[in-house]
Amino acid sequence: MLRNTLKTGIAVAALLAAAPAAFSQELTIGLRAGPDSIDPHWSTLGSQAEALRHIYDTLVDADDTLQLEPGLAVSWEPIDDTTWEFKLREGVPFHDGTPFTAEDVKYSIDRIPDVTGPMSMTLYTKYVESVEVIDDYTVHVHTKGIAPALPNDFTRMFIVPSETGEGTGNEEFNSGDAAIGTGPYKFVSWQPKGDLVLERYEDHWRGESPWERVVRKEIPDDAARVAALRSGQVDLINYVPATDYLSMKNDPEIETFTSDSVYILNVQPSVKDEEPQPIRVNGEEVDGNPLQDLRVRTALDLAINREVLVDVVLEGLGTPANQLMPEGFFGYSDELGAKEYDIERARELLAEAGYPDGFEIDFTCTNNRVPGDAVVCEALAQMWSRLGLTVNAQALNGTVFFPAAANEEYTMAMSAWGTLTGEAAYTYGAMVHSKDPEKGFGNFNRTGYSNPEFDEVFVEGTQTLDAEERRALYEEASVIAMEDRALIPTVILQTVWAAEAETLTFTPRVDQETRAWVIEPTAE
Amino acid sequence: MFGFIISRLLQAIVVVFAMSIIVFVGVYAIGNPIDVMIDPAATAEMRERLIAQYGLDQPLWRQYLSFLANVAQGDLGRSMVYNTSVTGLVFSRLPATLELVLVAIAIATVIGIPAGLYAGYRPKSLGAKAIMALSILGFSVPTFWIGMLLIMAFAVELGWLPSGGRGDLGTFLGMPTSLATANGWSHVIMPALNLSLFKMGLLIRLTRAGMVEAMQTDYVKFARAQGLPDRQIVFRHVLRNISIPVVTVFGLELGSTLAFAVVTESVFNWPGVGKLIIDSILTLDRPVMVTYLILVVILFVIINFTVDIVYARLDPRVRLGGTK
């Protein structure tokens, strides 16, 4: 009897003790990567933008599938060929109480060239000629030439108060003195590679976030991040490794959230007159570059069994890719059907091209940039060996891979590319357009691919302000690039979040950002 | 003694110089950090400008000279990733590694040396055999795997200890350290144990080997014949005689643990310098890599120096400077 009373007493006490915890509204997230600085104009790094979005707002925001929506600007439209007008949200206070106005926008954009680092934010202002303040809530951005993608560039353009002051650098931001934004959370503390602690900002224009306090812990090691979730140290983790995904999916105590990412693994065949690493038949170097022959590239494409890549190699964490962007992105062509797998046809094409017995080729990939890059690399090599090729596959650390890829040292390479802005110009301008430093196109075109027809259609798109006309042009460009096998897309990678079951819910984003204010606690 | 210190100091300077050249050339050979860091959509013109801004277009010797010139003014550079001073960055994370390593070394010594003495004193006993078997496990099983087992057992299944991270900080002798709070200890104990296992195994085996050998020497036999109790023989005479190799290994291990505790730091998400250096290597953050590796060289020089002094204290036959 006494014992039972005691037990009840303890239970009640435990409940009382637990009750405030349940309502403390603290959210702890374990993340693979965090920011490099609290200065929002320091770097274009994705994990940086993701973290700082909690403290600062951008003019233009992007929804779950990266299509544009209002942020601090309520509307925007081109008023002539080289001017965009942004109407700003009224009555938005910064964390220190000063009101947000057009001056802050001008200040923030002008500040970038002075403070940005090696991952240079001038990327987002490359079209900006000047910023003109019309009144407190209207800004005109004058552009260098026609710039239809300017609002997309502004999705990572964070606004700081114009009182920030010259010479305010990373030290002042990291200590919190200058970390003042209009975002849904106020900055509390941060250390490089450490925890970012945030506190709810009650006066945010989107309304109050459900969490009073948010701690974003940086846990780069996959196993450590999983252990932190399993031991209850964090409520939610991102980038669940593929090896843990299945066991977590089947675990009733854990809930997983899956989403397509913007990242696609692309095979990049060099089509230069002379391939960088020799291609051999029977040990003899071949004359010319076999990859210049469209039939050879098509054969390589047809020999890829994308279903196997997704279901077996990636354990279900992927989607077959048929072009360089996921469905729904601006410029995605519905005309292109799913890629087919036809090894017989591939062998025929290869024979027609004059290589009935295949050839020996080097194939180089990254092994640590995105989940699954190394395993897909090996699987592709096997698929091509079924075609009759001898493939010397090599998966390298990105630190080694990227500088060599930049020097165009690979005959055939594979790495992941993400269409981070949600529209085609970002990807096509960098990777598919002919290399043309004058125009600023083709910086990541490492294959030597150059098709005047594609260039013409694409460039016309970049000069078209009307959104629908531009979309049609980009879709046409998608078809040209894919029929040419300029690059061979293989799979869209998926990412996984995991949380303790029945504690919280959210809609994952295709850009993989984990935004605390859209995460809802599940009612008890 | 004074001559010894001077010659050691000169040696150290030469070593640090040589090391800085090796590191610089090695880091230079890996590639251009801008190609790793730059945003994929950046234009070629932006890339050129950044390369010039960081002086990466200069020939290697000129980059090295300007690095030396800055070091001479006490400026080791700024991190390309964090844009904060490299020294500040390294020293903000050094305390975490220091406390982890100190606890690990303490565990290894307190358990390892007595266990080794016992195993050498009664080599045929069951206990000795058990200790030796465990010591093999200690240095043959990979650290990260044991670390994950520890996490599975004590953090996930039993829930006694946190799975990672550094705990609350308290102040001890004016230094912020997690060793001053109970919560801090609960965080440090598991990674420290994990880190200590290899060293413990090593110390056990070294101590045992020395012990077995020493117990058969004449001075032990004479001491026994004199009727000295075994306790006194072991602790006063034998321990002192076998401590030279133990101290050598202890010093080297201390250095390498401080510099490269990276596996344990990653598995337990410990915010130490090991993780910092690995991240810097992955992003080719040159100033951090160069500074850190040079600091490690200095650290080893200091430890070796200390070990030599300790030798002389332990064994009067050792003469510093090697002049006689």
Interface residues (C-beta under 8 A of the other chain):
Chain A: D36 S37 D39 W42 T44 G117 P118 M119 S120 T122 L123 K126 G169 N170 E171 N174 Q191 P192 K193 G194 K217 I219 P220 D221 A223 A224 R225 A227 A228 R230 S231 G232 Q233 N368 N397 G398 T399 V400 F402 P403 A404 A406 W417 L420 Y426 G429 A430 P437 G440 N443 F444
Chain B: I30 G31 N32 P33 I34 D35 V36 M37 I38 D39 P40 A41 A42 T43 A44 E45 M46 R47 L50 Y54 M80 V81 Y82 N83 T84 L89 S92 R93 F144 M148 I151 M152 A155 V156 G159 P162 S163 G164 G165 S266 V267 F268 N269 P271 K275 L276 D279 I281 L282 T283 L284
